[in-house]
Amino acid sequence: MSGVGIIGRDNYQPLIFDIDIDMKIHSSTILADISSFSQFSDEQEGLFDIRTVYEIQNVDYIDIEKHSICMPATNECVRIAKDYLEFMNEYLKKNL
């Protein structure tokens, strides 16, 4: 799924966001296909839940006026939150 960043403004450059999401892995992610509402008929466009987390995998320089950012969805935030909660649990047990 791709999207285009801000185009035609001073000090801004066009960006293409290439977002990969495996719904088998991210089954709780809310996603709506909004391609039929797009101004760009040849693109797939989606609207993601605000809680969806992405990892910037790479940024490619396409040409002087365009860059592509590959951002697969990730569950890394779930692991970080779990680790933090476990840490706080242990900390509170020792210090209360």
LOZA-772223 format. One record per residue (C-alpha): residue number from 1; x, y, z; residue in three letters. Coordinates in nm, 3 decimals, padded with zeros to 5 digits. Example, Ala and Ser with C-alpha at 12.3 -4.5 7.8 and 13.67 -1.06 7.14 Angstrom:
% LOZA-772223
num;east;north;up;residuo
1;01.230;-00.450;00.780;ALA
2;01.367;-00.106;00.714;SER
END
This chain:
% LOZA-772223
num;east;north;up;residuo
1;00.000;00.000;00.000;MET
2;00.145;00.338;-00.091;SER
3;00.064;00.698;-00.018;GLY
4;00.204;01.031;-00.128;VAL
5;00.326;01.301;00.109;GLY
6;00.290;01.676;00.068;ILE
7;00.343;01.794;-00.289;ILE
8;00.403;02.140;-00.433;GLY
9;00.485;02.346;-00.124;ARG
10;00.803;02.538;-00.061;ASP
11;01.058;02.348;00.150;ASN
12;00.870;02.019;00.111;TYR
13;00.945;01.718;-00.108;GLN
14;00.712;01.445;-00.230;PRO
15;00.729;01.117;-00.038;LEU
16;00.592;00.776;-00.123;ILE
17;00.502;00.567;00.182;PHE
18;00.516;00.196;00.109;ASP
19;00.335;00.028;00.398;ILE
20;00.336;-00.351;00.433;ASP
21;00.099;-00.519;00.673;ILE
22;00.039;-00.892;00.710;ASP
23;-00.314;-00.924;00.845;MET
24;-00.236;-01.278;00.967;LYS
25;00.022;-01.132;01.205;ILE
26;-00.158;-00.803;01.277;HIS
27;-00.511;-00.941;01.299;SER
28;-00.622;-00.681;01.554;SER
29;-00.527;-00.389;01.326;THR
30;-00.822;-00.194;01.191;ILE
31;-00.775;-00.110;00.823;LEU
32;-01.013;00.037;00.566;ALA
33;-00.950;00.025;00.191;ASP
34;-01.013;00.380;00.065;ILE
35;-00.872;00.329;-00.286;SER
36;-01.209;00.407;-00.444;SER
37;-01.195;00.757;-00.292;PHE
38;-00.840;00.830;-00.409;SER
39;-00.741;01.091;-00.665;GLN
40;-00.478;00.842;-00.784;PHE
41;-00.663;00.553;-00.948;SER
42;-00.351;00.337;-00.989;ASP
43;-00.265;00.334;-00.616;GLU
44;-00.385;00.124;-00.326;GLN
45;-00.471;00.344;-00.032;GLU
46;-00.577;00.252;00.316;GLY
47;-00.682;00.418;00.637;LEU
48;-00.519;00.264;00.944;PHE
49;-00.620;00.262;01.309;ASP
50;-00.431;00.530;01.504;ILE
51;-00.275;00.255;01.721;ARG
52;-00.096;00.097;01.423;THR
53;00.281;00.114;01.469;VAL
54;00.532;00.108;01.185;TYR
55;00.903;00.051;01.169;GLU
56;01.095;00.256;00.914;ILE
57;01.285;-00.011;00.726;GLN
58;01.452;00.203;00.463;ASN
59;01.435;00.535;00.282;VAL
60;01.513;00.528;-00.090;ASP
61;01.615;00.823;-00.299;TYR
62;01.417;00.785;-00.624;ILE
63;01.518;01.112;-00.790;ASP
64;01.580;01.475;-00.699;ILE
65;01.209;01.531;-00.638;GLU
66;01.094;01.202;-00.487;LYS
67;01.176;00.969;-00.197;HIS
68;01.024;00.636;-00.097;SER
69;00.987;00.523;00.264;ILE
70;00.929;00.151;00.333;CYS
71;00.739;00.108;00.661;MET
72;00.613;-00.237;00.755;PRO
73;00.374;-00.264;01.048;ALA
74;00.534;-00.400;01.364;THR
75;00.432;-00.552;01.695;ASN
76;00.753;-00.431;01.860;GLU
77;00.559;-00.181;02.073;CYS
78;00.368;-00.469;02.234;VAL
79;00.695;-00.632;02.343;ARG
80;00.829;-00.300;02.476;ILE
81;00.509;-00.235;02.673;ALA
82;00.514;-00.589;02.814;LYS
83;00.880;-00.555;02.919;ASP
84;00.805;-00.220;03.085;TYR
85;00.507;-00.361;03.277;LEU
86;00.713;-00.657;03.396;GLU
87;00.993;-00.423;03.505;PHE
88;00.752;-00.197;03.694;MET
89;00.587;-00.497;03.857;ASN
90;00.923;-00.621;03.990;GLU
91;01.025;-00.270;04.094;TYR
92;00.705;-00.215;04.291;LEU
93;00.732;-00.555;04.461;LYS
94;01.085;-00.472;04.578;LYS
95;01.020;-00.112;04.679;ASN
96;00.677;-00.115;04.844;LEU
END
